[in-house]
């Protein structure tokens, strides 16, 4: 999250252009980018994390979160992304290890999902960057 803070450079939100693949190489396989549409609020994967696609057995690139095959999981993802847009701040959900604030049987047992708001104009959230990490079993 500190990296996100540093890239704001006085703006409310950093933009996608503030991050290069080289900057994010340590997490690329676990990183998704989503477009945010309004009226109604919707989320579409621009890029779906390759490691997550393997775990889910479902490629979501260019698909809506409504296309997530398990409706309970889709609902929780929508809730997380909507919270980021509503609160206008990064939001992390954790599962396992005692501070399980994202109970979801469709996620690995010890995972953390961080969602960061991005904006091309510095004010309107038009993209989300989502990173999921988990302990290797």
C-alpha positions as CSV (number, residue, x, y, z in Angstrom):
1,X,0.0,0.0,0.0
2,X,2.9,2.3,0.6
3,X,3.9,2.0,-3.1
4,X,0.3,3.2,-4.0
5,X,0.7,6.1,-1.6
6,X,4.0,7.2,-3.0
7,X,2.7,7.1,-6.6
8,X,-0.3,9.4,-5.8
9,X,2.1,12.4,-5.9
10,X,-0.4,14.8,-4.4
11,X,-3.4,13.4,-6.3
12,X,-6.3,11.6,-4.7
13,X,-5.4,8.4,-6.7
14,X,-2.5,7.3,-8.8
15,X,-3.1,6.2,-12.4
16,X,-2.4,2.9,-14.1
17,X,0.4,4.7,-16.0
18,X,2.1,5.3,-12.6
19,X,2.9,1.6,-12.4
20,X,5.1,-0.3,-14.9
21,X,5.3,-4.1,-15.3
22,X,8.9,-3.8,-14.2
23,X,7.8,-2.2,-10.9
24,X,5.3,-5.0,-10.3
25,X,7.3,-8.0,-11.5
26,X,7.3,-9.4,-8.0
27,X,3.5,-9.8,-8.1
28,X,2.6,-10.0,-11.8
29,X,1.1,-13.5,-11.8
30,X,-1.1,-12.5,-8.8
31,X,-2.2,-9.2,-10.2
32,X,-5.5,-8.3,-11.9
33,X,-6.6,-5.0,-13.4
34,X,-10.3,-4.2,-13.6
35,X,-12.2,-1.5,-15.4
36,X,-14.8,0.3,-13.3
37,X,-18.1,1.4,-15.0
38,X,-20.8,3.4,-13.3
39,X,-24.6,3.6,-13.5
40,X,-24.9,0.8,-12.6
41,X,-21.6,0.1,-10.8
42,X,-19.9,-2.8,-12.7
43,X,-16.4,-4.3,-12.8
44,X,-14.7,-6.0,-15.8
45,X,-11.4,-7.7,-15.8
46,X,-9.0,-6.0,-18.2
47,X,-6.3,-8.5,-17.1
48,X,-6.9,-11.5,-14.8
49,X,-4.1,-12.8,-12.7
50,X,-2.6,-15.9,-14.3
51,X,-1.9,-17.7,-11.0
52,X,-5.5,-17.0,-9.9
53,X,-6.9,-18.2,-13.2
54,X,-5.0,-21.5,-12.7
55,X,-6.3,-21.9,-9.2
56,X,-9.9,-21.1,-10.3
57,X,-9.7,-23.1,-13.5
58,X,-11.3,-20.0,-15.1
59,X,-9.8,-17.3,-17.2
60,X,-11.6,-14.0,-16.5
61,X,-9.7,-11.6,-18.8
62,X,-12.2,-9.3,-20.6
63,X,-15.1,-10.8,-18.5
64,X,-17.3,-9.2,-15.9
65,X,-17.2,-10.3,-12.2
66,X,-20.8,-11.5,-12.9
67,X,-19.1,-14.3,-15.0
68,X,-17.4,-15.7,-11.9
69,X,-18.8,-19.3,-11.9
70,X,-19.7,-19.4,-8.1
71,X,-22.4,-16.8,-7.3
72,X,-21.5,-16.6,-3.6
73,X,-17.9,-15.8,-4.6
74,X,-19.0,-13.3,-7.2
75,X,-21.1,-11.6,-4.6
76,X,-18.1,-11.3,-2.2
77,X,-15.8,-10.0,-4.9
78,X,-18.4,-7.4,-5.9
79,X,-18.8,-6.4,-2.3
80,X,-15.0,-5.9,-1.9
81,X,-14.6,-3.9,-5.2
82,X,-17.7,-1.8,-4.4
83,X,-16.3,-1.0,-0.9
84,X,-13.0,0.3,-2.5
85,X,-15.1,2.6,-4.8
86,X,-17.4,3.7,-2.0
87,X,-14.7,4.4,0.6
88,X,-12.2,5.7,-2.0
89,X,-9.3,3.9,-0.3
90,X,-7.4,0.7,-0.7
91,X,-9.1,-2.2,1.1
92,X,-7.4,-5.5,2.1
93,X,-9.4,-8.6,3.0
94,X,-7.7,-11.6,4.7
95,X,-8.7,-15.2,5.1
96,X,-7.3,-17.5,7.7
97,X,-4.9,-17.0,10.5
98,X,-7.5,-15.6,12.9
99,X,-8.3,-12.3,11.4
100,X,-10.6,-13.8,8.8
101,X,-12.7,-10.8,7.6
102,X,-13.3,-12.3,4.1
103,X,-14.9,-15.7,4.7
104,X,-15.1,-17.4,1.4
105,X,-14.8,-21.1,0.9
106,X,-13.8,-20.6,-2.7
107,X,-10.5,-18.9,-1.7
108,X,-7.3,-20.5,-0.6
109,X,-7.3,-20.9,3.3
110,X,-4.5,-18.4,4.0
111,X,-4.9,-15.6,1.5
112,X,-4.9,-11.9,1.4
113,X,-6.6,-9.7,-1.3
114,X,-5.6,-6.1,-1.7
115,X,-7.6,-3.9,-4.0
116,X,-6.2,-0.4,-4.9
117,X,-8.3,2.3,-6.6
118,X,-6.7,4.0,-9.7
119,X,-7.8,7.0,-11.7
120,X,-6.8,8.4,-15.1
121,X,-7.8,11.9,-14.0
122,X,-6.7,11.7,-10.3
123,X,-10.3,12.0,-9.1
124,X,-12.7,9.4,-10.7
125,X,-11.9,5.8,-9.9
126,X,-11.9,4.1,-13.3
127,X,-9.7,1.1,-12.6
128,X,-8.9,-1.2,-9.8
129,X,-5.6,-3.1,-9.2
130,X,-6.2,-6.3,-7.3
131,X,-3.5,-8.5,-5.9
132,X,-4.1,-11.9,-4.2
133,X,-1.4,-13.7,-2.3
134,X,-1.5,-16.9,-0.4
135,X,0.7,-19.2,1.5
136,X,1.9,-22.3,-0.4
137,X,0.5,-25.4,1.2
